[in-house]
Amino acid sequence: MYLPMAKRVDIAVKQSIPAHLRYTIADFNREFPNDDACLEHIKEDRFPGGMAKCTKCEADRRHYRVTGRTAYACDHCGNHIYPLAGTVFEKTTTSLRLWFYAMYLMGSTRCGISAKQIQRETGVTYKTAWRMFRQIRSLLGEDLQLEGPSVEMDETYFGGKRRAGHRTAGQLSKRGRPGPGDSQKTPIVGIVERKGRVVAKVTRSTGADTLLGMVHEHILPDSTIYTDEYNPYSGISKMKGGYDHKRIHHSTKVYVMGDIHTNSVEGFWSLIKRGIGGVYHSVSQKYLQTYLDEYAFRYNRRDQGNLIFKSILEKVSERAD
């Protein structure tokens, strides 16, 4: 369908990312043209200016790159430091630039990117691409305390076998609490600040002990917590900390009543469901938490535009220190 010029311009404006948050593939290629540039970036993150404690001199010394190696040598005694030691890149035989590119792609999408796509784009084997993504996801877990003042909480379920034999193994079920005749499902609990951050955790159950324990661990006192009518949430209002508990009754087909709703956390479930179903198709229960960490990491930095890639890079050095 043909669009008038004015309308086409309006659409372009609405879809654009603010200039200070843009980081295109051209920017990536310019900043990281080769493995040496990637290694230098990691070195600067961990040892700014090449200054690091020399274990032989027992003093802070400047270190310089050793040609042909991923090492830097002390300018006084020649002792080596290794910026990749302790990072996900340690002992890798895969190009550092391919690692960085995988991180760039992971940070530039809302619903995720598959290892198969990385295999197609870079030429590495599927096994290598899958391992790279698994290692990158291991960096993205965060232990957050949400500040409120308005927080939504909900649970969903992963895998298992539903009634009438409809299998959901390896997929997310947005609704459908386990009932008679259901096989074992893996519960996931999500807590979202309205217009803020999210915490999503695989749990052993959705009983009161688990749900109230997560409230205590992740939500600051004096917050208002919005949930549906699920009975185990009933104890929130009795907890120490002055939590205000408001509920929406989905069972009666009421989804919004004034400011009472769980639309934010339901939206996060929809994002994960689209990603797992559309990109990954299914995921192993063993690694489910790491996929949740990936989605939560991007969600919590959705105001960073394409610069989420840089936040992933920062995690490399943080986990090594």
Buried (B, 14 or more C-beta within 10 A) or exposed (E): EEEEEEEEEEEEEEEEEEEEEEBEEEBBEEEBEEBEBBBBBBBEBBBEEBEBEBEEEEEEBBBEBBEEEBBBBBEEEEBBBBBBEBBBBEEBEBBBBBBBBBBBBBBBEEBBBBBBBBBEBBEBEEEBBBBBBEBBBBBBBEEBEBEBEBBBBBBBBBBBBBEEEEEBEBBBBEEBEBEEEBEEBBBBBBBBBBEBBBBBBBBEEBEBEBBBEBBEEBBEEEBBBBBBEBEBBBBBEEBEEEBBBBBBEBEEEEBEEEEBBBBBBBEBBEBBBBBBBEBBEEBEBEBBBBBBBBBBBBBBBEEBBBBBBBBBBEBBBEEBE
